[in-house]
């Protein structure tokens, strides 16, 4: 039995759901889950699609938080692995991270500093406005990791944030939980954008 089987299953459910929902298309986006009782994580491989990942382990790489691969692992992790490592290493209550280039969230963040809780459902599920971080890079650089971590320290229970021009970063106890948050953020962004258009 593969020691990562449960993690592969959780990640694959999250990846396939995000792809079917259209919050991540093509070969973009990345997601991760903590390896229990070990200093490490399983992340999406570089260049692959959410749709191509599988419970057998295809599309995933297990690695330490310092960037080295765990034993018997091959492949190249997502170029965004530093962001996943920073969150999972420093925030022990989080077990999964989903980053996707969801279009409504990106569109909303272009001109706004936060995503409001524009529905009763978003108030219930998200619990707070979702902040927008302006980090002008295709990959979050190491120098900006403290800015990311400060958000979680300043807003206890924060479920997600949006990178301007880039996409949603959602967190949860598992990758599937984080994916559900990403869907909720995207739905809220769509509703907020439509409300904004109707009033302007």
Steps between C-alpha positions, in 0.01 A plus 500: 500500500641837399564711810357805320182325375259701717672825410495418129127425529422827675708705257356326195141560611584868551686534169232330290222697665679832439556406136138394446377820662719707268687680776824362354550415135798391292822420684492788748435506871639284778393333820656323795429298811700445816670163550384389844768442767773627269654832407376504148220524249370355177470760223390501139777432250614782275329537164219251547128564494264459794306263274798267451582445867400161638461304821781270382747783560525633144538877507618520862839541670571449872760739636645660810420860584859592409450394138668159502300200383396233750647149449406310182349811340560620146384799300500876529267670748287800405702820478266638769619243756653769722156650566356161594799422722478833683130455578516132598821529702408812692125453544444157659120528496502492119525163323430591138556794264335560161620774266297550184473766232125544543381774260233685700729530802784634286263745331363627831846540654614718209331808649417404859696452824274224632213276402191577711269242653229589250259215582371331815673185382839670472457648847425155636772311309781756468437698818698808396581710195775343289808724473681573176881495496682695232811293429606583142652164407390178332636306800486634856866580586660388826531862613119531503424189708492699825233725347292191426550354847420834664153488342426176684637638826298822470174330394445184710316234303570665165388249234663655190658799335518620141821587318431795271534398136572144604225314686361354820701330773259301720578293807330230704553197720530295180554583134134419432393745771726764347352436155149555638621835636644591158164426338323716760742788441448475124121490533510802732726688258260431214200621700692806623604590146145465370366710787764763429409510131129538579565800722745685275 
